[in-house]
Amino acid sequence: MAPPGLLVAGASFLAFRGLHWSLRRLPTPEWAARDRWQWRNLCVSLAHSLLSGAGALLGLSLYPQMAADPIHGHPRWALVLVAVSVGYFLADGADLLWNQTLGKTWDLLCHHLVVVSCLSTAVLSGHYVGFSMVSLLLELNSACLHLRKLLLLSRQAPSLAFSVTSWASLTTLALFRLVPLAWMSLWLFRQRHQVPVALVTLGGIGLVTVGIMSIILGIRILVNDVLQSRPHPPSPGHEKTRGTRTRRDDGPVTRYNSTLSLKD
């Protein structure tokens, strides 16, 4: 008989694929008509990020034992939330393989593979659930990143909403991505003699991969949304143009045009 967590992950996979299919049957906003698949994919990803990120934050607040004992201390529903996330990442990976070329998605597919491998350890063994719940705090930042992408897709940049979302992305990246990654890295280093070598290696690879991607992503958002969006005085010999503004993100927005379109 399959472990309950595995059944939940399978049901989650079907649910997120079903949500994507359902969005295909709904009217697409006019601003998303040029890239309907990306709009659907971002909406599904945003739903998962809100569910798992808020669930992890609430769970760790109500049950701090998960952080005090990341291996054994967890309620049953925490395992369910982790299994739901496994199903989502599998569903999103399948969506990427079906709708995008490997050259555009290899970075996200590698990211998803690492994340699924780490979270599946908790689902299959019933241990390290607290550690996995801390990792799901990163989804609070992912929710802001998905919203930012939706605003870019709808050509809402520059705007007040986009500026607020950009600053929220940077703030949550520091608080709910870099801080949890640092905590998990420190915990794994301290417990390296109590945790099996294979899990230390797997967790280390995952933390380094996501950590590097997160730092570079934060730098890109800071440069593209904050530094480059500031008005600059016109250069000598160039006419001043009114009512126009150039952004690196203008033009058709493709979610997977670089290796730093992080999604966890």
C-alpha positions as CSV (number, residue, x, y, z in Angstrom):
1,M,0.0,0.0,0.0
2,A,1.3,3.4,-1.0
3,P,2.3,5.8,1.8
4,P,-0.5,8.4,2.5
5,G,1.9,11.2,1.6
6,L,2.4,9.7,-1.8
7,L,-1.3,9.5,-2.4
8,V,-1.7,13.2,-1.4
9,A,1.1,14.1,-3.8
10,G,-0.6,12.2,-6.6
11,A,-4.0,13.9,-5.9
12,S,-2.2,17.3,-5.8
13,F,-0.6,16.6,-9.2
14,L,-4.1,15.9,-10.7
15,A,-5.6,18.9,-8.9
16,F,-3.0,21.4,-10.2
17,R,-3.2,19.9,-13.7
18,G,-7.0,20.2,-13.5
19,L,-6.7,23.8,-12.4
20,H,-4.6,24.6,-15.4
21,W,-7.0,22.8,-17.7
22,S,-9.9,24.7,-16.1
23,L,-8.2,28.0,-16.9
24,R,-8.1,27.1,-20.5
25,R,-11.9,26.9,-20.5
26,L,-12.2,30.4,-19.0
27,P,-12.1,33.7,-20.9
28,T,-8.5,35.0,-21.2
29,P,-8.0,38.6,-20.3
30,E,-7.2,40.8,-23.4
31,W,-3.8,41.7,-22.0
32,A,-2.9,38.0,-21.7
33,A,-4.0,37.0,-25.2
34,R,-0.5,37.2,-26.6
35,D,0.7,34.5,-24.2
36,R,-2.2,32.5,-22.8
37,W,-0.1,29.6,-21.6
38,Q,2.1,31.9,-19.5
39,W,-0.9,33.5,-18.0
40,R,-2.4,30.2,-17.0
41,N,0.9,28.9,-15.7
42,L,1.5,31.9,-13.6
43,C,-2.0,31.8,-12.1
44,V,-1.6,28.2,-11.1
45,S,1.9,28.9,-9.6
46,L,0.5,31.9,-7.7
47,A,-2.3,29.8,-6.2
48,H,0.3,27.2,-5.0
49,S,2.6,29.9,-3.6
50,L,-0.2,31.5,-1.6
51,L,-1.4,28.2,-0.3
52,S,1.9,26.7,0.7
53,G,3.6,29.9,1.8
54,A,0.8,31.0,4.0
55,G,0.3,27.5,5.3
56,A,4.0,27.2,6.2
57,L,4.0,30.6,8.0
58,L,0.8,29.8,9.9
59,G,2.0,26.3,10.7
60,L,5.4,27.4,12.0
61,S,3.7,30.1,14.1
62,L,1.2,27.7,15.7
63,Y,3.6,24.8,16.0
64,P,7.1,26.2,16.6
65,Q,8.3,22.7,17.5
66,M,8.8,22.1,13.8
67,A,11.7,24.5,13.8
68,A,13.0,23.3,17.2
69,D,12.9,19.7,16.0
70,P,12.9,19.8,12.1
71,I,13.3,16.0,11.9
72,H,10.6,14.6,14.1
73,G,8.5,17.4,15.4
74,H,5.5,18.0,13.2
75,P,1.7,17.6,13.1
76,R,0.1,15.3,10.5
77,W,-1.3,18.2,8.4
78,A,2.2,19.6,7.8
79,L,3.1,16.4,6.0
80,V,0.0,16.9,3.8
81,L,1.1,20.4,2.9
82,V,4.6,19.2,1.9
83,A,3.0,16.4,-0.2
84,V,0.8,19.0,-1.9
85,S,3.9,21.0,-2.9
86,V,5.5,17.8,-4.3
87,G,2.4,17.3,-6.5
88,Y,2.5,20.9,-7.6
89,F,6.2,20.9,-8.7
90,L,5.6,17.6,-10.6
91,A,2.6,19.2,-12.3
92,D,4.5,22.3,-13.2
93,G,7.4,20.3,-14.5
94,A,5.1,18.4,-16.7
95,D,3.5,21.6,-17.9
96,L,7.0,23.0,-18.8
97,L,8.0,19.9,-20.7
98,W,4.7,19.9,-22.6
99,N,4.6,23.6,-23.6
100,Q,8.2,24.9,-23.6
101,T,11.4,23.9,-25.2
102,L,14.1,22.3,-23.1
103,G,16.5,25.2,-23.9
104,K,14.2,27.7,-22.2
105,T,13.3,25.6,-19.2
106,W,16.3,23.6,-18.3
107,D,17.1,25.8,-15.3
108,L,13.6,25.5,-13.8
109,L,13.4,21.8,-14.5
110,C,16.7,21.3,-12.6
111,H,15.3,23.5,-9.8
112,H,12.1,21.4,-9.7
113,L,14.1,18.2,-9.7
114,V,16.1,19.2,-6.7
115,V,13.1,20.5,-4.8
116,V,11.0,17.4,-5.5
117,S,13.9,15.2,-4.4
118,C,14.3,17.0,-1.1
119,L,10.6,17.3,-0.3
120,S,9.9,13.7,-1.3
121,T,12.4,12.6,1.4
122,A,10.0,14.0,4.0
123,V,6.9,12.6,2.2
124,L,8.2,9.1,1.9
125,S,10.0,8.8,5.3
126,G,7.7,10.9,7.5
127,H,10.8,12.7,8.8
128,Y,12.4,16.1,8.1
129,V,8.9,17.6,7.7
130,G,9.7,20.6,9.9
131,F,12.8,21.3,7.7
132,S,10.6,21.1,4.6
133,M,8.0,23.5,6.2
134,V,10.8,26.0,6.7
135,S,11.7,25.7,3.0
136,L,8.1,26.4,2.0
137,L,8.4,29.9,3.5
138,L,10.2,30.7,0.3
139,E,6.9,30.5,-1.5
140,L,5.9,33.8,0.1
141,N,8.5,35.4,-2.0
142,S,7.5,33.3,-5.0
143,A,4.0,34.7,-4.7
144,C,5.4,38.3,-5.1
145,L,7.6,37.1,-8.1
146,H,4.6,35.6,-9.8
147,L,2.5,38.7,-9.3
148,R,5.4,40.8,-10.7
149,K,5.4,38.6,-13.8
150,L,1.7,39.0,-14.2
151,L,2.1,42.8,-14.1
152,L,4.8,42.6,-16.7
153,L,2.6,40.4,-18.9
154,S,-0.2,43.0,-18.6
155,R,2.2,45.8,-19.4
156,Q,1.6,47.5,-16.0
157,A,5.3,48.5,-15.8
158,P,6.0,51.2,-14.8
159,S,3.1,51.8,-12.5
160,L,2.5,52.2,-8.8
161,A,1.3,48.6,-8.5
162,F,4.4,47.3,-10.2
163,S,6.7,49.4,-8.0
164,V,5.0,48.2,-4.8
165,T,5.2,44.6,-6.1
166,S,8.9,45.0,-6.9
167,W,9.7,46.3,-3.5
168,A,7.6,43.5,-1.9
169,S,9.6,41.0,-4.0
170,L,12.9,42.4,-2.7
171,T,11.6,42.5,0.9
172,T,10.2,39.0,0.9
173,L,13.3,37.7,-0.9
174,A,15.4,38.9,2.1
175,L,13.0,37.8,4.8
176,F,11.4,34.7,3.5
177,R,14.0,33.4,1.1
178,L,17.5,34.3,2.1
179,V,16.9,34.1,5.9
180,P,15.3,30.6,5.7
181,L,18.0,29.4,3.3
182,A,20.6,30.6,5.8
183,W,18.9,29.0,8.7
184,M,18.5,25.7,6.9
185,S,22.2,25.8,5.8
186,L,23.4,26.4,9.3
187,W,21.1,23.7,10.7
188,L,22.3,21.2,8.1
189,F,25.9,22.0,8.9
190,R,25.5,21.6,12.6
191,Q,23.6,18.3,12.2
192,R,25.9,16.9,9.5
193,H,27.0,14.1,11.8
194,Q,23.4,13.1,12.8
195,V,21.9,13.3,9.3
196,P,22.8,10.6,6.7
197,V,25.5,11.6,4.3
198,A,23.2,11.2,1.3
199,L,20.7,13.6,2.7
200,V,23.3,16.1,3.7
201,T,24.6,16.0,0.1
202,L,21.2,16.3,-1.4
203,G,20.2,19.1,0.9
204,G,23.4,20.9,0.4
205,I,23.1,20.8,-3.4
206,G,19.5,22.1,-3.1
207,L,20.4,24.9,-0.8
208,V,23.4,26.1,-2.8
209,T,21.4,25.9,-6.1
210,V,18.4,27.9,-4.8
211,G,20.6,30.3,-2.8
212,I,22.7,31.3,-5.8
213,M,19.6,31.7,-8.0
214,S,17.9,33.8,-5.3
215,I,20.8,36.2,-4.9
216,I,21.3,36.8,-8.6
217,L,17.5,37.1,-9.0
218,G,17.4,39.8,-6.3
219,I,20.2,41.7,-8.0
220,R,18.4,41.6,-11.3
221,I,15.1,42.9,-9.8
222,L,17.0,45.6,-8.0
223,V,18.8,46.7,-11.2
224,N,15.9,46.4,-13.6
225,D,13.0,47.6,-11.4
226,V,14.7,50.1,-9.1
227,L,18.0,51.4,-10.4
228,Q,17.2,51.5,-14.1
229,S,13.7,52.9,-13.5
230,R,15.1,56.1,-12.0
231,P,15.0,59.1,-14.3
232,H,18.3,60.1,-15.8
233,P,19.3,63.5,-17.3
234,P,19.4,63.5,-21.1
235,S,22.8,62.9,-22.6
236,P,24.3,65.8,-24.6
237,G,23.3,65.7,-28.3
238,H,20.2,63.7,-27.7
239,E,16.7,65.2,-27.8
240,K,14.5,64.8,-24.8
241,T,11.6,62.6,-25.5
242,R,8.4,63.0,-23.6
243,G,5.9,60.3,-22.8
244,T,8.2,57.4,-23.5
245,R,10.2,55.1,-21.3
246,T,12.3,52.1,-22.1
247,R,12.5,49.1,-19.8
248,R,14.4,45.9,-20.3
249,D,11.2,44.0,-19.6
250,D,9.3,45.7,-22.5
251,G,8.2,43.6,-25.4
252,P,6.7,40.1,-25.2
253,V,7.3,38.9,-21.7
254,T,8.6,35.4,-21.7
255,R,8.9,33.8,-18.3
256,Y,11.7,31.5,-19.3
257,N,14.1,33.8,-21.2
258,S,16.9,33.4,-18.7
259,T,18.2,31.0,-16.2
260,L,17.1,33.3,-13.4
261,S,13.4,33.1,-13.8
262,L,13.2,31.5,-10.3
263,K,10.1,29.6,-9.3
264,D,10.2,27.2,-5.9
